[in-house]
Amino acid sequence: MKLSKIAALAAVPLMAMSLHVQGKSMRIGIGVPESHFEFAAMQKFEKYVEDNTDISVTIYPSNQLGNDQEALEQIKFNAVQMNLPSPAVLGNIVKDFNILTLPFIFPNDDVANQVVDGEWGQELSSKLEKAGYVGLGYGNFGFRHVTNNVRPIKTIADMDGLKLRTMQNKAHLDAFRSLGANPTPMAFSELFSSLQQGVVDGQENPYTNIYSQRLYEVQKYVSDTGHVYSWVVFVVGKKFYDGLTADEQATMQQAARVAIDHMRVSVKAQDEKSLQGMIDAGLIYTPLSPEVKAEMHEKVAPVVQKYADRINPDLYKKLTEEVTKLQ
C-alpha cells in the first residue's frame, strides 16, 4: 500500500494554486489534522481512486490550501478539486444547506444517515450544481452535547441561566435561549481559558472535540443533549467532475462511499472512547431520558420552524416527513 502523499504548504507555490491543474489529478483541501478520522477516511478515498483510475490524489490537511471558504473558491477555477466543508459554510453558497445546521432535526445517527443517503439528501446535493459543485455525500462528525460547571443537566429547568459558549449561529442562539440558557458566541480558540476563568459556565461540542481539546479538564458535568448533528459534505468541482469519464465518475462516487463508511464507524467509536475517557478523568455524565429529549425538542420546535421557513419550508417539511417515516 502506497503512503499517502501529504503536501507541505511550502511545497505549494502560490502560482500553482491559481493555475488550471492539467491532467487527471486531484488536490483535496481539508481542515482537520492528520490525526483526525476524517483524514484517515480521505486516505481511503485516495487509495480507492488511485487503485481504480489513473487519477493522482494529493491530500492537504490542516487548511494548507486555505479554510473551507477559500478552498471552495479555488475549486471554481479548478485549482483545487475537492473540499469537505460544513453545511454552515455551504449555506453561504446554497442557503438550503443551513437546514442541516438546525437543532433537534435528527433523533439518532441511523435516521440521520438514512435521510442524507436517500432522496432528501440527493435533492439537497443537486442544488450545488448551479453553483459549480457536485456533492458526493455526507460525512459524519456526530451529535453535539452540553458540558458545564454549574449542575448536572437532567431536565430543561437545569439549563436555566447557564452561560454557554456556542457557535455564531442565530438558530442555535435562539434555541438555547428558548431552553432558558444564556448562549454566548465566541471563538473556539478562546474557549478553554474562558471556561477556566468562569467567563462562561459551559459549552457544546461533539464528544471527540471536547476530549481532544481537553475541555473536560475545566468542566464538571456532561449530558447527552444531542441537540445538533454535525456533518461535512464531500464536494468536488463541477468543471473537474464533468471532465471525468463515466467510469471515473462512478469510481469517485464509490470512493466517497468508502470514506463516508469509514467516518460513520469512526465517529461512533471515537465518541464512545472520548466519553469514557472524560468519565475516567472525573467528568460527571448524566444521560437524558427520551422524555426529556422530547420535551427539549418540543420547546425548540417553534425556533426551528422559524428558521426553516426562512431557508426552505418545503424542503424542511420533506425532511420532517422522512424522519417521521424512519422512526
N, C-alpha and C positions, 0 to 999 in steps of 0.2 A: 504493500500500500504506500503510495506516494505521500510525502509530507506535505501538508497544506502550505501554500505559498502565502505568507503573511508579509505584506509590503510595509517597510518603514516609511514614515512620512517624508524623510529626507530623500527617499528614492522616487518620489513622485514630483517631478518638475511641474511648476505651475502651468507651463505651456501645455503639458500633456493633459492637464485637467480641462483645458478649454478646447482642445482639438478633437475632431471626429476620430473615434477609435476605428482603425482599419482592421479588417479580417474578423474572424469569429473568435472574439474574446469578450470576457465579462469582468468588469470591475464592480465589486459589491461593497458598498459602504454601510457599516452598521455601527450603532452607538455603544454596544457593550464591549467589555474587555474579553481577552482570550479565555479567561476563567469561567465565563458565563455559559449556561447551557444553550443559549441562542447561538453562540459562536460554534459550539460543538455541532449543533444542528446544521449550520451552514457549511461546516466541513463535510458533512454527509451529502449536502446538496452539491457541493463542489465535486466530490468523488463520483457521484451518480452521473452528473453531466459529463465529466471528462472520461468516464468509463464507457459512455454510450454515444458520444459525439466527438467531433474534432474541435469543440469549443474549449478554449482555455479560460479557467476561472481563477480570479485572484480576490481574496477577501481582505478588506481593510477595516479592522476593528477599532474601537475607541474613538470614533468620529474622525479618523485620519483624513477622510475626504470631506470633512465638514459635518455639521449637525444634519439631522434628517431634512430640514427645510432646504438647506444648501445642497445636499445630495440630490434631492428631488429636482431642484433647478438644473443641476448638471445633467440629470437623466434626459431632460428635454432636448439637450444638444448631443446626446449620445456620448458624452464624455465619461459618464458613469452609466452603468446598465441596470443596476438593481439596488434597492434600499428597503429597509424594514421599518417604516415609520409607525407611530402610534395612530389610532383613529383620530385623536385630537389634532395631530399635525395634518393629517389628510383632510380633516374637517375644514381647514383653511383653504383647501383647493376644491373639494366636493363636500358641501356642507352636510349632506346626508350621513357622512361617516360619524358625525357628532352623536348620532343615535347610540352608537356603541359605547359612548362615554357616560350615558345616563345611569343613575343608580337603581339598584333592585330590579333590573330587567331580566336577569337570569337566576333561577333558583339553585342551579348546580352546574358543575362542569359538563356533564353529559348532555344536558339540554342546550347549553351554550354551544357546544361543539356541533350538535346536530343542526342547530339553526344556521350557523355560519357556513356549514358544509352543504346545506340544502339550497333550495330555490331562493330563499330570502338572502342568504349570503352572496349567491351568484348575481342576484339583481343589484345588490349594493355594489359589488365589484365592477359590474358592467358600466357603472356610471363614471369610472375612471377613464374610460377610453376617449371621451370627448376632451379630456384634459391632457391627453398624450401619454397615458399609462395603461398597463394591463395588470390586473390583480390575479395573483396565483394562489391565494389562500390566506388563512388567518392563523398566526402563531400565538400560542398561549403564554401569558405571564401570570395568570391566576387571579384569585379574588384578593381584594384589599380588605384589611382588618384594622380595628382601632386598638391602640395602646394608650395608657395614661398613668398618671401618678396619684390620682385622687381617690378613686374607688373602683372596685370591680364593676363592670357593666353587665348587669343581669336583666335589666328592663329598660324601657325607654326613659323612665324617670332618672335612671343613673347617668344619662347623657346630659342632664340639666346643668347648664353653666360651664361645662368643660371647655377650656380654651384649647382647640385642636388645630394643629397645623394641617392645612390641606393644599392641594394644587390650586392654581389660579383658574378655577373653572366655576362659572356662575351657577350652573345647575348643582354642582357639589356643595357650594357655599349655601345655597338656599335649602338644599336637602338637609344639611346638618343643622341649619337654623330651625327647620321645621321639627327636628327631633329634640330641640332645646339646647343644643350645643352652641358654642361661640367660635365659629370657624375663623381661622386666621391664615391667609395665604402667605407663604414666604419661600425663599429659595431653599432647595433641599440641602445645599451646602451649609446653610445656617442652622439646620435643624438640631443636630446633636448638641451644640452649645446652648441653643435656646431651651431645649429640654433640661439640660444640666443646670441652667441658671433659673429655671422656672418661668421663663418668658411665656412659654406655653405649657399646658398640662399634659398634652398628648399629641398623637399624630395618627395617620392611617397610611398603610402600605401593604403590599404583599409580604407574607412571612419571610420569603427569601431576602427581600430588601432590608427588612427590619433586622434580620440576623446578620447578613453580610456587612451591614453598616454599623453593627454593634449598638443599635439604638436601645436594645434591651438592657444595656448597662446603665441607662439613665431613665428607665421606665419600670413600674412595679406590676402593672396589670395588662393583660391582653384578652380580648374577646373575639370570637369568630363572627364578626358582624357580616362579613362577606357582602359589603354594600355595593361594590363596583367590581366588574370583571375587567381585567386588563389584557389587551391584545397588542400584537404588532401585525402589520399587513405586508404580505410578500408582494412587492411592487417592482415590475420591470418596465422599461421604456417601450412604448408602442412602436417607435421607429426601429428599435433593436429587434423587438419581437416579430414585427412584420417582415423583417429581413431574414428570418429563420425559415428553414424548410418545415413542412408539416410534421415530419418525424422529429426534428429538433424541438419544435414547439411542444409536441407530446412528451418528449423527454424532459423538457423544462417543467411541465406540469407535474410529471411524476417525481421529479427531483424535489419539487416543493412539497409534495405529499410526504416523501421520506423525511424531510426536515421537520415538517409540522408534526408528524407522528412522534418523532424524537422529542420535540418540545413538550408534547402532551404527556408523555411518560415522565419526562424530566421534571416538569413543573410540579406534578403531584409528589414525586419522590423528594424533591428539594423542599417543598412546603412541609412535608411530614418531618424531614430531617431538621429543618430550621426551627419549627415549633418545638420539637423535642429538645433541641439544643438550648432554646430560650428557657424552657421549663427547668431543664437541668441546671441552668445558671441562676435560677431563683425567681423568674418571672411567674406570676400567678395567672394561670389560664382559666377562663370562665367560658365554657361553651354555652351558646344561646339556644334556648328551646325553639322548635319550629313555630310555636305560637308567638313568641316574642319577635322572631324574624318576620312573621306575617303581619304583626302589628306595626313594625317599623316600615314594612313595605306599604301598608295601607296609609300610614301617616305621611309618607313621602310621595305617594301617588299623584296628588294634585300638582306638586312641583315638577315631577317627571312629565306629566301630561302637558303642562305649560310650555316646557322647553321642547317637547316632541312636536307640539303644534307649530312652534316656530321653525323647526327643522324640516320635517316632512310628516304630517299627521297620517297620511295613507300608508307610508312605509312603516311607521311605528305601529299602526293598527295591525298590519300584516305580521309584524314581529310578535305582538302580544297574542294574536290568534295562534301562531305557530308554537309559541311557548306553552300555551294552554293545552294544545293538542298533544304535546310531547310529555306533559307532566303525568 
